[in-house]
Structure formats: structure tokens, C-alpha cells
Amino acid sequence: MCQVLIHPGEDGYWVAECPSLPGCISQGLTREEAIINIREAIDGYVISLQTDGISVPEDSLEALLLAV
């Protein structure tokens, strides 16, 4: 399982990224579509790591959301 950040992008799409997997980013027209797409991206990323004999990084997201 991987924690994911979802936020609106500048182009009207929703951006989804998994900080524990560098470069694992996707997007969608809706939040729901972005979630589906990032799940596929995470699956592909993990398969690629395993194929290359590289261990999957531990999920290490520490985030704090502030309104200032």
C-alpha cells in the first residue's frame, strides 16, 4: 500500500503522486479518475522494480497540511 497525494493541477486535471516512489505521478479529469490512474501507475512501478531485482521502498510519507 502506498500513500498518495492528490491535488488540482494548473491545467484543470487532478494530479496524483506517490512520494515514496520517486517519479510515480499520474493525473485524471476527476479525482476518481486520478485515483484509478495512480493505482495503475503504482502497480507498473512496483512490477518494474521487481523485474529489475530492486526492492520496493517503504512508504515513508510524513505530511502536514496547514492553512496559512
N, C-alpha and C positions, 0 to 999 in steps of 0.2 A: 504494500500500500504506500502511496506517495501523496504528500500534501501538495495541493495545487493553489496557486493564486490566480484569481480571475478579476480582470478589470477592463473597463471600456477603453478601446484603442482610439487613436485620433481619426481613423478612417470609418468610424461607425460600427466596426466589428468588435466583438468581445475577445480579449486576449487571455489565454490560459497558459500558465507556465509552471513547471515543476522545478523549483530551485535546487533540489537535491540531485537533479540530473541536468548538468550544465548543457544549455542549448536545446533542451526539450521544451519547445514552445509550439502552441497551435492557436487557432482562432475559429470563430464562428459568427454567423449573423446574429445569433441569440446566445444567451448564457448556456442554455441546454445544448445547443449545437457545439459550443466551445468545449463543454464537458465531454461530450461524445468524442470529439476530435482529439482532445488531450489524452483520453484513455487509450485511443489507438496509437497515439504518438509514444506514450509511455510503454505500451506493450512492444512496439517496434524497437524502441531504445533498449529495453531490457533484453530482448531476443538478440539484438546486435552485440551487446556486451557479452552475453553468454556464448555466442558463436565465436567471438574473439578471445574467449577464455579470461575475460575481465570480470572481476566481482562487481556486483551491483552495489552502489554506495548506500549507506544507511540514510534513512530520511532524517534530516537534521534542521528542519525549518524552525527557526525561532523568530516570530514576528510580533510586533506590537503596532496596533492601529490607533493612531491619535488624530483627533480633530483639533487643529490649532488655528 
